[in-house]
Amino acid sequence: MNQKWSTFKPITAPWALSHQCVANEVIADVVTKPETVTLGELFSYIKQETAKVAWFECTDTIDDVLHGSPWYYISCGGCNTKATKGPTSLVCTNKKCAKSEVVGVPQYLTKISVYDKSEQAVFVLLGDAGRELTGKHVSELVARYFELNEDVGADQTVPVQQTLMDTIGQTHKFVVKVSQHNLTGKTQTITVTKVLPAPAPQNAIEDPADERIRKASGSLESHEAKRAKSG
């Protein structure tokens, strides 16, 4: 195995969703600090014959929110598994779920295009990762859409909301999962399990309080230097 990955010991992540194109089942897991990589290094890892399911951290910029597929799905409120429409009500697709009456809860299933200096990729935001990026639950966005569009039927698919579009151009740290589907080539879309706070820009404006302290310190040093010369 490549030296870079030889010390990486993947264990389970905060939560992961097993899916191909549709989210099917939420699996609760635990994670340690993941290896930091570029997108180029991430794809190099996936191509290795010895690669295993693993979690990584990468800093990337969002350049688009994809519109070609649903950006959310309706889950079972009991287990977060995808719910489907039955004859009279929603039905949970998880056979192990004991819920007889399913309450549908919208969950993120949003694909975004991201890039860094090495490569470009498509990420899919699932569950809490979407909320961490936008600061809003899907249910808020969906409810707001129907409030503003009262003439739209309840079965209407809600288009990608402006809250998501506003993330274009933002740079974030993403914790991503290399899944078995990635390793077998079934999908190149990378699953995001967590979005960390955005890194501070290098040219960030100095805090006014810090600026006053810096100027006061400089003034004091200048005054002391003048006293030393005059003495």
N, CA, C and O of each residue as an XYZ file, in Angstrom:
924
protein
N       0.851     -1.202      0.000
C       0.000      0.000      0.000
C       0.874      1.233      0.000
O       1.967      1.211      0.565
N       0.425      2.297     -0.612
C       1.132      3.551     -0.637
C       1.470      3.984      0.779
O       0.647      3.850      1.683
N       2.722      4.522      0.985
C       3.182      4.917      2.302
C       2.218      5.863      2.999
O       2.029      5.784      4.213
N       1.593      6.779      2.211
C       0.701      7.794      2.793
C      -0.462      7.154      3.522
O      -0.940      7.682      4.526
N      -0.924      6.005      3.015
C      -2.119      5.397      3.605
C      -1.789      4.271      4.581
O      -2.690      3.738      5.229
N      -0.497      3.895      4.697
C      -0.143      2.713      5.478
C      -0.447      2.881      6.960
O      -0.701      1.897      7.654
N      -0.423      4.140      7.460
C      -0.688      4.362      8.876
C      -2.139      4.713      9.154
O      -2.529      4.878     10.309
N      -2.931      4.827      8.115
C      -4.343      5.193      8.288
C      -5.145      3.960      8.668
O      -5.135      2.957      7.954
N      -5.840      4.039      9.795
C      -6.642      2.920     10.281
C      -8.101      3.338     10.311
O      -8.559      3.905     11.303
N      -8.832      3.072      9.253
C     -10.231      3.506      9.208
C     -11.085      2.777     10.215
O     -11.039      1.550     10.308
N     -11.868      3.529     10.973
C     -12.899      2.931     11.795
C     -14.190      3.641     11.468
O     -14.232      4.461     10.550
N     -15.200      3.354     12.172
C     -16.509      3.822     11.752
C     -16.720      5.303     11.956
O     -16.081      5.907     12.817
N     -17.618      5.909     11.168
C     -17.861      7.348     11.206
C     -19.089      7.689     12.014
O     -19.835      6.790     12.404
N     -19.333      9.016     12.288
C     -20.457      9.416     13.126
C     -21.757      8.777     12.698
O     -22.510      8.301     13.547
N     -22.035      8.753     11.450
C     -23.169      8.000     10.908
C     -22.952      7.925      9.411
O     -22.389      8.837      8.806
N     -23.391      6.860      8.833
C     -23.204      6.707      7.397
C     -24.469      6.155      6.796
O     -25.237      5.459      7.461
N     -24.685      6.471      5.526
C     -25.906      6.046      4.848
C     -25.546      5.124      3.716
O     -24.841      5.526      2.790
N     -26.024      3.874      3.770
C     -25.759      2.922      2.706
C     -26.770      3.155      1.593
O     -27.975      3.029      1.809
N     -26.277      3.500      0.388
C     -27.179      3.791     -0.720
C     -26.434      3.684     -2.024
O     -25.204      3.719     -2.058
N     -27.196      3.550     -3.113
C     -26.591      3.630     -4.433
C     -26.964      4.994     -4.987
O     -26.128      5.897     -4.950
N     -28.148      5.191     -5.489
C     -28.547      6.525     -5.922
C     -29.573      7.107     -4.960
O     -29.845      8.308     -4.985
N     -30.140      6.254     -4.114
C     -31.165      6.695     -3.179
C     -30.764      6.249     -1.790
O     -30.275      5.136     -1.596
N     -30.976      7.139     -0.815
C     -30.627      6.784      0.555
C     -31.597      5.732      1.074
O     -32.812      5.916      1.010
N     -31.063      4.637      1.585
C     -31.918      3.549      2.031
C     -31.891      3.322      3.539
O     -32.932      3.078      4.149
N     -30.696      3.402      4.147
C     -30.644      3.036      5.552
C     -29.555      3.798      6.279
O     -28.425      3.871      5.794
N     -29.869      4.365      7.427
C     -28.891      5.086      8.224
C     -28.244      4.129      9.206
O     -28.931      3.380      9.900
N     -26.918      4.154      9.263
C     -26.181      3.275     10.161
C     -25.377      4.152     11.105
O     -24.549      4.940     10.646
N     -25.595      4.039     12.415
C     -24.879      4.857     13.387
C     -23.496      4.271     13.617
O     -23.356      3.071     13.854
N     -22.457      5.131     13.547
C     -21.086      4.695     13.732
C     -20.311      5.707     14.574
O     -20.868      6.697     15.048
N     -18.999      5.437     14.753
C     -18.127      6.305     15.530
C     -16.880      6.582     14.717
O     -16.450      5.716     13.955
N     -16.274      7.771     14.850
C     -15.107      8.100     14.037
C     -14.023      8.798     14.842
O     -14.324      9.495     15.811
N     -12.755      8.620     14.450
C     -11.665      9.392     15.012
C     -11.292     10.452     13.979
O     -11.934     10.567     12.936
N     -10.245     11.224     14.280
C      -9.806     12.273     13.358
C      -9.395     11.636     12.033
O      -8.459     10.837     12.004
N     -10.082     11.977     10.925
C      -9.752     11.375      9.631
C      -8.508     11.992      9.008
O      -8.124     13.111      9.351
N      -7.883     11.265      8.096
C      -6.722     11.741      7.345
C      -7.130     12.913      6.460
O      -8.184     12.882      5.825
N      -6.279     13.962      6.422
C      -6.540     15.109      5.559
C      -5.916     14.857      4.182
O      -4.731     14.541      4.078
N      -6.728     14.999      3.129
C      -6.252     14.729      1.767
C      -6.802     15.761      0.796
O      -7.752     16.480      1.103
N      -6.185     15.822     -0.390
C      -6.743     16.593     -1.498
C      -7.683     15.670     -2.269
O      -7.699     14.463     -2.029
N      -8.455     16.219     -3.180
C      -9.332     15.383     -4.001
C      -8.506     14.431     -4.861
O      -8.891     13.280     -5.066
N      -7.373     14.910     -5.361
C      -6.507     14.054     -6.163
C      -6.028     12.855     -5.368
O      -6.020     11.732     -5.874
N      -5.626     13.089     -4.121
C      -5.169     11.995     -3.252
C      -6.323     11.057     -2.907
O      -6.137      9.847     -2.779
N      -7.524     11.635     -2.758
C      -8.706     10.818     -2.456
C      -8.981      9.826     -3.584
O      -9.210      8.643     -3.333
N      -8.957     10.308     -4.819
C      -9.203      9.425     -5.965
C      -8.067      8.416     -6.160
O      -8.299      7.294     -6.610
N      -6.844      8.818     -5.822
C      -5.708      7.883     -5.901
C      -5.897      6.748     -4.903
O      -5.597      5.593     -5.202
N      -6.396      7.083     -3.715
C      -6.656      6.057     -2.710
C      -7.717      5.071     -3.197
O      -7.559      3.858     -3.055
N      -8.797      5.600     -3.772
C      -9.890      4.748     -4.242
C      -9.407      3.746     -5.286
O      -9.907      2.623     -5.345
N      -8.434      4.146     -6.114
C      -7.936      3.284     -7.187
C      -7.018      2.164     -6.697
O      -6.741      1.223     -7.441
N      -6.545      2.256     -5.455
C      -5.643      1.229     -4.936
C      -6.378     -0.092     -4.720
O      -7.511     -0.106     -4.240
N      -5.744     -1.176     -5.067
C      -6.360     -2.499     -4.914
C      -6.585     -2.845     -3.452
O      -7.509     -3.588     -3.120
N      -5.741     -2.307     -2.575
C      -5.843     -2.623     -1.146
C      -6.726     -1.643     -0.381
O      -6.846     -1.750      0.839
N      -7.342     -0.697     -1.073
C      -8.171      0.323     -0.409
C      -9.381     -0.312      0.276
O      -9.960     -1.280     -0.216
N      -9.745      0.260      1.421
C     -10.898     -0.203      2.177
C     -11.828      0.988      2.446
O     -11.458      2.141      2.229
N     -13.024      0.688      2.917
C     -13.947      1.746      3.310
C     -13.256      2.614      4.361
O     -12.729      2.100      5.347
N     -13.260      3.930      4.148
C     -12.533      4.824      5.041
C     -13.131      6.221      5.008
O     -13.937      6.551      4.138
N     -12.719      7.038      5.976
C     -13.187      8.420      6.071
C     -11.999      9.366      5.968
O     -10.933      9.094      6.520
N     -12.183     10.478      5.262
C     -11.134     11.455      5.063
C     -11.683     12.867      5.254
O     -12.892     13.096      5.215
N     -10.770     13.795      5.460
C     -11.137     15.209      5.559
C     -10.496     15.964      4.405
O      -9.309     15.791      4.127
N     -11.273     16.795      3.737
C     -10.718     17.586      2.644
C     -11.372     18.962      2.612
O     -12.540     19.122      2.967
N     -10.601     19.945      2.181
C     -11.088     21.327      2.088
C     -11.340     21.655      0.622
O     -10.418     21.643     -0.194
N     -12.593     21.948      0.295
C     -12.971     22.151     -1.099
C     -13.929     23.327     -1.237
O     -14.570     23.750     -0.275
N     -14.008     23.839     -2.455
C     -14.899     24.958     -2.772
C     -16.084     24.452     -3.598
O     -15.907     23.681     -4.541
N     -17.273     24.887     -3.242
C     -18.489     24.488     -3.959
C     -18.642     25.361     -5.195
O     -18.625     26.588     -5.095
N     -18.792     24.729     -6.376
C     -18.997     25.531     -7.576
C     -20.357     25.302     -8.229
O     -20.689     25.958     -9.217
N     -21.154     24.364     -7.677
C     -22.504     24.181     -8.212
C     -23.312     23.261     -7.311
O     -22.757     22.434     -6.587
N     -24.633     23.416     -7.366
C     -25.574     22.483     -6.727
C     -26.312     21.811     -7.873
O     -26.969     22.481     -8.669
N     -26.206     20.493     -7.960
C     -26.747     19.774     -9.104
C     -28.273     19.700     -9.053
O     -28.862     19.461     -7.999
N     -28.897     19.910    -10.209
C     -30.359     19.930    -10.307
C     -30.938     18.682    -10.970
O     -32.159     18.544    -11.052
N     -30.096     17.779    -11.441
C     -30.581     16.644    -12.217
C     -31.195     15.517    -11.421
O     -31.729     14.569    -11.998
N     -31.128     15.604    -10.104
C     -31.695     14.549     -9.258
C     -32.300     15.196     -8.013
O     -31.970     16.340     -7.701
N     -33.190     14.483     -7.287
C     -33.824     15.073     -6.098
C     -32.782     15.525     -5.081
O     -31.773     14.849     -4.881
N     -33.020     16.664     -4.439
C     -32.067     17.175     -3.446
C     -32.456     16.790     -2.012
O     -31.748     17.107     -1.056
N     -33.590     16.103     -1.885
C     -33.985     15.586     -0.574
C     -34.872     14.360     -0.783
O     -35.365     14.113     -1.883
N     -35.062     13.605      0.282
C     -35.963     12.463      0.218
C     -36.814     12.438      1.486
O     -36.481     13.094      2.473
N     -37.896     11.691      1.460
C     -38.771     11.566      2.626
C     -38.396     10.290      3.364
O     -38.440      9.195      2.803
N     -38.028     10.449      4.626
C     -37.600      9.303      5.422
C     -38.660      8.921      6.447
O     -39.585      9.682      6.733
N     -38.498      7.727      6.987
C     -39.327      7.283      8.109
C     -38.845      8.037      9.351
O     -37.651      8.046      9.651
N     -39.766      8.662     10.061
C     -39.391      9.412     11.246
C     -38.827      8.561     12.354
O     -38.228      9.081     13.295
N     -39.010      7.248     12.257
C     -38.513      6.364     13.305
C     -37.086      5.912     13.102
O     -36.325      5.813     14.065
N     -36.699      5.627     11.830
C     -35.367      5.059     11.594
C     -34.565      5.779     10.509
O     -33.425      5.406     10.236
N     -35.147      6.801      9.893
C     -34.495      7.594      8.831
C     -34.335      6.867      7.501
O     -33.736      7.403      6.569
N     -34.867      5.646      7.408
C     -34.836      4.924      6.141
C     -35.817      5.571      5.163
O     -36.813      6.162      5.582
N     -35.541      5.463      3.871
C     -36.420      6.038      2.856
C     -37.836      5.465      2.978
O     -38.020      4.252      3.085
N     -38.820      6.349      2.960
C     -40.229      5.940      3.015
C     -40.835      6.071      1.624
O     -40.504      6.994      0.880
N     -41.704      5.162      1.284
C     -42.376      5.181     -0.018
C     -43.886      5.308      0.196
O     -44.399      5.057      1.287
N     -44.573      5.698     -0.858
C     -46.026      5.866     -0.771
C     -46.729      4.520     -0.869
O     -46.530      3.761     -1.818
N     -47.555      4.244      0.132
C     -48.385      3.055      0.086
C     -49.768      3.423     -0.415
O     -49.988      4.565     -0.820
N     -50.717      2.478     -0.399
C     -52.080      2.752     -0.875
C     -52.763      3.907     -0.142
O     -53.482      4.705     -0.745
N     -52.523      3.982      1.174
C     -53.198      5.016      1.958
C     -52.244      5.854      2.813
O     -52.632      6.901      3.331
N     -51.003      5.397      2.961
C     -50.059      6.120      3.813
C     -48.627      5.793      3.399
O     -48.399      4.973      2.509
N     -47.670      6.439      4.050
C     -46.258      6.149      3.796
C     -45.876      4.803      4.378
O     -46.413      4.382      5.402
N     -44.941      4.130      3.717
C     -44.471      2.823      4.164
C     -42.958      2.869      4.308
O     -42.260      3.307      3.394
N     -42.444      2.418      5.454
C     -41.000      2.368      5.674
C     -40.430      1.174      4.915
O     -40.986      0.077      4.972
N     -39.315      1.386      4.198
C     -38.707      0.315      3.414
C     -37.745     -0.544      4.235
O     -37.185     -1.516      3.729
N     -37.559     -0.179      5.499
C     -36.697     -0.964      6.391
C     -37.525     -2.051      7.065
O     -38.390     -1.751      7.888
N     -37.270     -3.295      6.725
C     -38.062     -4.410      7.258
C     -37.900     -4.578      8.769
O     -38.743     -5.184      9.430
N     -36.810     -4.034      9.304
C     -36.568     -4.168     10.742
C     -37.258     -3.064     11.544
O     -37.308     -3.121     12.773
N     -37.783     -2.067     10.847
C     -38.450     -0.954     11.540
C     -39.817     -1.410     12.052
O     -40.590     -2.038     11.328
N     -40.098     -1.085     13.306
C     -41.351     -1.543     13.926
C     -42.477     -0.528     13.790
O     -43.570     -0.755     14.309
N     -42.234      0.594     13.098
C     -43.248      1.621     12.966
C     -44.373      1.162     12.037
O     -44.131      0.840     10.874
N     -45.593      1.132     12.550
C     -46.740      0.756     11.722
C     -47.322      1.987     11.038
O     -47.840      1.907      9.924
N     -47.228      3.148     11.732
C     -47.688      4.403     11.161
C     -46.461      5.294     10.947
O     -45.843      5.764     11.902
N     -46.128      5.511      9.695
C     -44.903      6.241      9.362
C     -45.180      7.732      9.201
O     -46.070      8.139      8.455
N     -44.401      8.531      9.915
C     -44.438      9.982      9.767
C     -43.253     10.376      8.885
O     -42.101     10.144      9.251
N     -43.532     10.971      7.728
C     -42.474     11.325      6.799
C     -41.673     12.538      7.252
O     -42.238     13.559      7.642
N     -40.348     12.414      7.194
C     -39.454     13.511      7.572
C     -38.484     13.769      6.418
O     -37.761     12.855      6.022
N     -38.447     14.990      5.867
C     -37.507     15.279      4.778
C     -36.069     15.197      5.258
O     -35.746     15.649      6.356
N     -35.207     14.617      4.431
C     -33.785     14.511      4.740
C     -32.976     14.962      3.518
O     -33.400     14.765      2.379
N     -31.830     15.557      3.762
C     -30.969     15.988      2.657
C     -30.456     14.801      1.838
O     -30.092     13.758      2.380
N     -30.439     14.990      0.533
C     -29.825     14.058     -0.413
C     -29.346     14.922     -1.591
O     -29.740     14.726     -2.740
N     -28.484     15.881     -1.252
C     -28.127     16.950     -2.184
C     -26.745     16.727     -2.788
O     -25.763     16.527     -2.073
N     -26.688     16.767     -4.115
C     -25.404     16.608     -4.801
C     -24.823     17.979     -5.128
O     -25.503     18.848     -5.674
N     -23.547     18.150     -4.778
C     -22.859     19.402     -5.060
C     -21.565     19.110     -5.810
O     -20.928     18.078     -5.600
N     -21.194     20.020     -6.673
C     -19.923     19.915     -7.388
C     -18.893     20.725     -6.619
O     -19.135     21.885     -6.284
N     -17.745     20.121     -6.339
C     -16.698     20.797     -5.565
C     -15.356     20.654     -6.276
O     -15.189     19.804     -7.151
N     -14.405     21.500     -5.886
C     -13.079     21.419     -6.483
C     -12.026     21.923     -5.504
O     -12.329     22.665     -4.571
N     -10.774     21.501     -5.737
C      -9.622     22.102     -5.088
C      -8.554     22.289     -6.163
O      -8.867     22.200     -7.350
N      -7.319     22.540     -5.787
C      -6.271     22.801     -6.775
C      -5.873     21.554     -7.558
O      -5.201     21.651     -8.585
N      -6.290     20.377     -7.071
C      -5.848     19.136     -7.708
C      -6.894     18.450     -8.567
O      -6.547     17.749     -9.517
N      -8.188     18.642     -8.246
C      -9.215     17.817     -8.904
C     -10.592     18.412     -8.658
O     -10.752     19.362     -7.891
N     -11.593     17.825     -9.333
C     -12.997     18.185     -9.150
C     -13.770     16.924     -8.806
O     -13.385     15.832     -9.222
N     -14.866     17.059     -8.045
C     -15.627     15.880     -7.624
C     -17.082     16.254     -7.397
O     -17.439     17.431     -7.327
N     -17.921     15.217     -7.282
C     -19.321     15.396     -6.905
C     -19.513     14.766     -5.533
O     -19.241     13.582     -5.337
N     -19.983     15.569     -4.590
C     -20.287     15.110     -3.236
C     -21.798     15.011     -3.081
O     -22.544     15.742     -3.733
N     -22.251     14.104     -2.216
C     -23.664     14.063     -1.862
C     -23.777     14.317     -0.367
O     -23.146     13.641      0.445
N     -24.600     15.314     -0.017
C     -24.826     15.691      1.378
C     -26.000     14.903      1.921
O     -27.089     14.917      1.348
N     -25.775     14.215      3.029
C     -26.822     13.399      3.621
C     -27.139     13.868      5.041
O     -26.239     14.190      5.817
N     -28.430     13.902      5.367
C     -28.853     14.175      6.739
C     -28.263     15.432      7.339
O     -28.405     16.524      6.789
N     -27.587     15.268      8.497
C     -27.048     16.395      9.248
C     -25.991     17.169      8.473
O     -25.800     18.358      8.726
N     -25.303     16.527      7.539
C     -24.272     17.225      6.762
C     -24.886     18.388      5.984
O     -24.274     19.450      5.873
N     -26.081     18.196      5.451
C     -26.760     19.272      4.734
C     -27.123     20.418      5.655
O     -26.988     21.587      5.293
N     -27.584     20.079      6.846
C     -27.935     21.128      7.829
C     -26.684     21.877      8.279
O     -26.726     23.091      8.476
N     -25.575     21.164      8.441
C     -24.326     21.817      8.855
C     -23.835     22.791      7.788
O     -23.216     23.806      8.106
N     -24.113     22.481      6.524
C     -23.694     23.366      5.443
C     -24.588     24.600      5.348
O     -24.090     25.720      5.231
N     -25.902     24.403      5.397
C     -26.848     25.506      5.165
C     -27.310     26.207      6.435
O     -27.773     27.347      6.389
N     -27.183     25.522      7.572
C     -27.703     26.073      8.817
C     -29.193     25.862      8.980
O     -29.794     26.379      9.922
N     -29.806     25.101      8.064
C     -31.253     24.865      8.123
C     -31.590     23.393      7.882
O     -30.920     22.709      7.109
N     -32.632     22.920      8.552
C     -33.152     21.583      8.295
C     -33.927     21.599      6.980
O     -34.477     22.627      6.583
N     -33.964     20.446      6.311
C     -34.729     20.352      5.070
C     -36.194     20.701      5.312
O     -36.827     21.362      4.489
N     -36.725     20.256      6.439
C     -38.135     20.500      6.733
C     -38.459     21.999      6.720
O     -39.550     22.392      6.307
N     -37.509     22.840      7.174
C     -37.710     24.289      7.146
C     -37.820     24.798      5.713
O     -38.696     25.600      5.390
N     -36.914     24.316      4.860
C     -36.894     24.775      3.469
C     -38.137     24.325      2.714
O     -38.717     25.092      1.945
N     -38.544     23.076      2.937
C     -39.721     22.544      2.261
C     -40.987     23.260      2.730
O     -41.831     23.647      1.921
N     -41.108     23.431      4.052
C     -42.289     24.103      4.604
C     -42.382     25.540      4.101
O     -43.467     26.024      3.780
N     -41.243     26.215      4.035
C     -41.222     27.603      3.562
C     -41.669     27.691      2.102
O     -42.381     28.618      1.718
N     -41.244     26.721      1.297
C     -41.625     26.716     -0.119
C     -43.139     26.620     -0.270
O     -43.735     27.359     -1.053
N     -43.760     25.713      0.478
C     -45.213     25.537      0.359
C     -45.979     26.724      0.953
O     -47.090     27.023      0.514
N     -45.392     27.401      1.947
C     -46.023     28.592      2.495
C     -46.084     29.704      1.453
O     -47.063     30.446      1.366
N     -45.014     29.801      0.665
C     -44.942     30.852     -0.354
C     -45.653     30.476     -1.646
O     -45.904     31.326     -2.499
N     -45.974     29.194     -1.780
C     -46.635     28.706     -3.007
C     -47.863     27.891     -2.625
O     -47.886     26.672     -2.797
N     -48.875     28.564     -2.109
C     -50.059     27.893     -1.577
C     -50.846     27.129     -2.635
O     -51.572     26.190     -2.310
N     -50.706     27.527     -3.901
C     -51.463     26.868     -4.955
C     -50.795     25.581     -5.444
O     -51.347     24.881     -6.293
N     -49.611     25.267     -4.912
C     -48.880     24.068     -5.322
C     -49.384     22.864     -4.532
O     -49.583     22.957     -3.321
N     -49.590     21.740     -5.209
C     -50.070     20.536     -4.546
C     -49.022     19.925     -3.639
O     -47.824     20.138     -3.826
N     -49.480     19.164     -2.653
C     -48.574     18.554     -1.671
C     -47.619     17.560     -2.314
O     -46.547     17.296     -1.770
N     -47.991     17.003     -3.465
C     -47.140     16.018     -4.140
C     -46.088     16.675     -5.035
O     -45.254     15.992     -5.629
N     -46.136     17.981     -5.123
C     -45.194     18.705     -5.968
C     -43.764     18.551     -5.440
O     -43.527     18.695     -4.241
N     -42.816     18.261     -6.331
C     -41.417     18.182     -5.938
C     -40.880     19.595     -5.752
O     -41.000     20.434     -6.645
N     -40.298     19.849     -4.608
C     -39.781     21.175     -4.303
C     -38.460     21.390     -5.039
O     -37.549     20.573     -4.901
N     -38.332     22.459     -5.812
C     -37.075     22.711     -6.515
C     -35.954     23.072     -5.546
O     -36.213     23.431     -4.398
N     -34.707     22.976     -6.010
C     -33.554     23.336     -5.186
C     -33.743     24.758     -4.666
O     -34.014     25.681     -5.435
N     -33.598     24.923     -3.365
C     -33.872     26.204     -2.749
C     -32.667     27.147     -2.747
O     -31.518     26.711     -2.822
N     -32.955     28.445     -2.659
C     -31.911     29.470     -2.719
C     -30.884     29.302     -1.607
O     -29.712     29.633     -1.787
N     -31.318     28.789     -0.464
C     -30.397     28.566      0.651
C     -29.237     27.674      0.230
O     -28.096     27.895      0.637
N     -29.530     26.672     -0.581
C     -28.480     25.792     -1.093
C     -27.658     26.492     -2.163
O     -26.433     26.373     -2.185
N     -28.324     27.222     -3.053
C     -27.610     27.930     -4.110
C     -26.647     28.962     -3.540
O     -25.617     29.254     -4.147
N     -26.976     29.512     -2.384
C     -26.113     30.515     -1.753
C     -24.787     29.934     -1.275
O     -23.862     30.687     -0.970
N     -24.678     28.613     -1.205
C     -23.422     28.000     -0.765
C     -22.378     27.953     -1.886
O     -21.204     27.683     -1.632
N     -22.809     28.215     -3.124
C     -21.864     28.209     -4.251
C     -20.803     29.289     -4.035
O     -21.122     30.446     -3.762
N     -19.555     28.894     -4.160
C     -18.451     29.813     -3.923
C     -17.861     29.692     -2.530
O     -16.771     30.201     -2.267
N     -18.577     29.015     -1.630
C     -18.072     28.839     -0.266
C     -17.044     27.710     -0.210
O     -17.140     26.734     -0.954
N     -16.063     27.853      0.676
C     -15.057     26.817      0.908
C     -15.271     26.224      2.289
O     -15.396     26.955      3.271
N     -15.313     24.901      2.366
C     -15.570     24.211      3.629
C     -14.649     23.008      3.798
O     -14.065     22.500      2.840
N     -14.542     22.577      5.039
C     -13.886     21.307      5.333
C     -14.969     20.234      5.384
O     -15.935     20.354      6.138
N     -14.805     19.190      4.581
C     -15.779     18.106      4.522
C     -15.160     16.819      5.057
O     -14.019     16.486      4.735
N     -15.919     16.105      5.870
C     -15.534     14.732      6.225
C     -16.306     13.831      5.270
O     -17.537     13.841      5.254
N     -15.582     13.055      4.478
C     -16.227     12.238      3.448
C     -15.951     10.760      3.668
O     -14.951     10.376      4.274
N     -16.856      9.951      3.165
C     -16.728      8.499      3.278
C     -16.442      7.891      1.921
O     -17.174      8.122      0.958
N     -15.368      7.107      1.848
C     -15.118      6.277      0.669
C     -15.868      4.976      0.920
O     -15.469      4.178      1.767
N     -16.958      4.763      0.181
C     -17.828      3.614      0.415
C     -17.425      2.422     -0.442
O     -16.572      2.526     -1.324
N     -18.053      1.301     -0.164
C     -17.812      0.105     -0.968
C     -18.243      0.341     -2.409
O     -17.643     -0.207     -3.334
N     -19.267      1.143     -2.605
C     -19.726      1.471     -3.961
C     -18.666      2.257     -4.729
O     -18.518      2.090     -5.939
N     -17.921      3.126     -4.011
C     -16.816      3.853     -4.643
C     -15.696      2.900     -5.031
O     -15.120      3.017     -6.113
N     -15.393      1.969     -4.157
C     -14.282      1.037     -4.382
C     -14.568      0.061     -5.517
O     -13.651     -0.368     -6.218
N     -15.833     -0.287     -5.695
C     -16.192     -1.230     -6.761
C     -16.540     -0.516     -8.064
O     -16.835     -1.164     -9.068
N     -16.505      0.802     -8.051
C     -16.763      1.563     -9.268
C     -18.229      1.761     -9.591
O     -18.559      2.226    -10.682
N     -19.131      1.416     -8.656
C     -20.561      1.579     -8.917
C     -20.967      3.050     -8.939
O     -21.933      3.424     -9.605
N     -20.231      3.874     -8.214
C     -20.502      5.311     -8.215
C     -19.218      6.070     -7.938
O     -18.349      5.593     -7.209
N     -19.104      7.257     -8.525
C     -17.971      8.133     -8.252
C     -18.370      9.266     -7.313
O     -17.534     10.080     -6.920
N     -19.648      9.314     -6.957
C     -20.129     10.337     -6.034
C     -19.663     10.003     -4.620
O     -19.833      8.878     -4.150
N     -19.075     10.985     -3.949
C     -18.517     10.777     -2.619
C     -19.499     11.278     -1.558
O     -20.029     12.383     -1.670
N     -19.737     10.472     -0.545
C     -20.686     10.814      0.508
C     -20.052     11.704      1.574
O     -18.986     11.393      2.104
N     -20.724     12.820      1.881
C     -20.294     13.715      2.958
C     -21.025     13.327      4.236
O     -22.255     13.281      4.258
N     -20.272     13.047      5.306
C     -20.902     12.692      6.576
C     -20.892     13.844      7.568
O     -21.642     13.842      8.544
N     -20.026     14.842      7.309
C     -19.969     15.995      8.220
C     -19.363     17.185      7.487
O     -18.447     17.032      6.680
N     -19.885     18.370      7.778
C     -19.323     19.613      7.246
C     -18.797     20.411      8.430
O     -19.554     20.783      9.327
N     -17.492     20.671      8.425
C     -16.857     21.400      9.511
C     -16.921     22.905      9.223
O     -17.139     23.302      8.078
N     -16.733     23.749     10.252
C     -16.767     25.196     10.031
C     -15.791     25.618      8.939
O     -14.701     25.057      8.831
N     -16.170     26.590      8.139
C     -15.332     27.046      7.034
C     -14.037     27.644      7.570
O     -14.063     28.357      8.573
N     -12.895     27.368      6.918
C     -11.619     27.960      7.356
C     -11.636     29.465      7.171
O     -12.219     29.967      6.210
N     -11.001     30.191      8.085
C     -10.958     31.646      7.995
C     -10.122     32.072      6.797
O      -9.056     31.501      6.567
N     -10.575     33.059      6.027
C      -9.798     33.522      4.881
C      -8.464     34.110      5.323
O      -8.365     34.697      6.401
N      -7.438     33.952      4.488
C      -6.105     34.414      4.841
C      -6.045     35.923      5.003
O      -5.244     36.431      5.789
N      -6.872     36.638      4.277
C      -6.874     38.094      4.352
C      -8.007     38.612      5.228
O      -8.563     39.686      4.997
N      -8.334     37.806      6.251
C      -9.431     38.181      7.150
C      -9.136     39.525      7.808
O      -7.989     39.823      8.141
N     -10.179     40.336      7.992
C     -10.028     41.649      8.608
C      -9.707     41.477     10.087
O     -10.355     40.698     10.786
N      -8.710     42.207     10.554
C      -8.302     42.097     11.946
C      -9.381     42.612     12.870
O     -10.036     43.611     12.570
N      -9.571     41.942     13.990
C     -10.570     42.349     14.961
C     -10.226     43.745     15.480
O      -9.071     43.997     15.820
N     -11.208     44.667     15.551
C     -10.939     46.038     16.005
C     -10.247     46.094     17.361
O      -9.365     46.927     17.569
N     -10.636     45.215     18.291
C     -10.023     45.196     19.620
C      -8.549     44.821     19.521
O      -7.699     45.432     20.169
N      -8.251     43.809     18.701
C      -6.862     43.391     18.504
C      -6.046     44.511     17.880
O      -4.881     44.708     18.226
N      -6.664     45.245     16.957
C      -5.978     46.349     16.288
C      -5.628     47.443     17.291
O      -4.533     48.003     17.236
N      -6.552     47.756     18.215
C      -6.288     48.786     19.230
C      -5.157     48.362     20.156
O      -4.310     49.174     20.531
N      -5.151     47.072     20.527
C      -4.094     46.557     21.405
C      -2.742     46.630     20.701
O      -1.738     46.999     21.310
N      -2.722     46.277     19.417
C      -1.476     46.295     18.659
C      -0.924     47.714     18.568
O       0.272     47.937     18.754
N      -1.826     48.694     18.275
C      -1.392     50.082     18.164
C      -0.913     50.624     19.498
O       0.080     51.349     19.559
N      -1.626     50.271     20.582
C      -1.225     50.738     21.911
C       0.139     50.181     22.295
O       0.972     50.884     22.865
N       0.354     48.906     21.974
C       1.635     48.261     22.265
C       2.761     48.925     21.497
O       3.842     49.156     22.038
N       2.501     49.235     20.220
C       3.517     49.884     19.395
C       3.835     51.271     19.903
O       4.990     51.694     19.889
N       2.805     51.988     20.356
C       2.985     53.336     20.878
C       3.810     53.319     22.157
O       4.654     54.189     22.371
N       3.564     52.330     23.004
C       4.297     52.203     24.266
C       5.766     51.903     24.005
O       6.645     52.477     24.647
N       6.030     51.000     23.059
C       7.408     50.655     22.730
C       8.144     51.866     22.183
O       9.313     52.072     22.509
N       7.469     52.690     21.338
C       8.070     53.887     20.772
C       8.393     54.903     21.871
O       9.442     55.547     21.856
N       7.465     55.029     22.823
C       7.663     55.974     23.915
C       8.849     55.567     24.777
O       9.648     56.414     25.174
N       8.970     54.263     25.070
C      10.060     53.753     25.885
C      11.399     53.979     25.186
O      12.398     54.309     25.824
N      11.401     53.791     23.839
C      12.630     53.971     23.072
C      13.088     55.430     23.116
O      14.284     55.701     23.225
N      12.137     56.375     23.030
C      12.466     57.795     23.077
C      13.012     58.173     24.452
O      13.938     58.977     24.554
N      12.437     57.593     25.515
C      12.910     57.886     26.876
C      14.330     57.389     27.062
O      15.154     58.044     27.699
N      14.614     56.190     26.483
C      15.955     55.616     26.626
C      16.998     56.509     25.943
O      18.101     56.691     26.458
N      16.638     57.064     24.780
C      17.578     57.936     24.039
C      17.797     59.244     24.788
O      18.925     59.729     24.877
N      16.715     59.821     25.332
C      16.840     61.111     26.017
C      17.555     60.979     27.345
O      18.173     61.928     27.827
N      17.467     59.761     27.952
C      18.128     59.520     29.227
C      19.601     59.338     29.051
O      20.318     59.124     30.028
